[in-house]
Amino acid sequence: MKVKAIIHQAEEGGYWAEVPALPGCVTQGDTVEEVTSNLREAVEGWLSVETQETAVTQNDQIIELAL
């Protein structure tokens, strides 16, 4: 999976980054390398929260969408 992130220079120094496709997925770091590493962790954490098991009942339908 690939996602696009935007790395911004922080006014107070260092960097902060966001992933527009994943609302609320933001992080920061002192260097571009650090913020990139932190982004990887932030995306993994965001996806693990969003993909937790959900209770499915007999009346529910499960479909797959190709995007």
C-alpha positions in Angstrom: 0.0 0.0 0.0 1.2 3.5 -0.8 -0.1 6.7 0.7 0.9 10.3 0.0 2.1 12.4 2.9 2.9 16.1 3.2 5.9 17.2 5.2 5.8 20.7 6.5 8.6 22.8 8.1 7.4 23.6 11.7 7.7 27.3 12.7 9.4 26.3 16.0 11.9 24.1 14.1 11.8 20.5 12.9 9.0 19.1 10.7 5.4 17.9 11.0 3.6 15.7 8.5 0.1 14.7 7.6 -1.6 12.0 5.4 -4.6 13.7 3.8 -6.2 10.4 2.9 -6.2 9.4 6.6 -8.0 12.0 8.7 -6.1 12.8 11.9 -3.0 10.9 10.8 -0.2 13.5 11.8 3.2 13.3 13.3 6.3 15.4 13.9 10.1 15.0 14.0 13.3 17.0 14.3 14.6 15.9 10.9 13.0 14.7 7.6 14.3 11.2 8.3 12.7 11.2 11.8 9.4 12.5 10.6 9.4 9.9 7.8 10.0 7.1 10.3 7.3 8.5 12.6 4.9 8.7 9.6 5.3 5.0 9.0 4.4 4.3 12.6 1.5 6.8 12.5 0.0 5.2 9.4 0.4 1.7 10.8 -1.3 2.8 14.0 -4.1 4.6 12.1 -4.8 1.6 10.0 -4.8 -0.8 12.9 -7.4 1.2 14.7 -9.6 1.6 11.6 -9.4 -2.1 10.7 -10.4 -3.7 14.0 -13.0 -6.5 13.8 -16.6 -5.4 13.7 -19.5 -7.6 14.8 -21.4 -8.9 11.7 -24.9 -10.2 12.0 -27.1 -12.3 9.7 -28.7 -9.2 8.3 -25.4 -7.6 7.3 -23.8 -7.9 3.9 -20.0 -8.0 3.3 -18.8 -6.8 -0.1 -15.3 -6.1 -1.5 -14.6 -2.9 -3.5 -11.7 -2.6 -5.9 -10.4 1.0 -5.9 
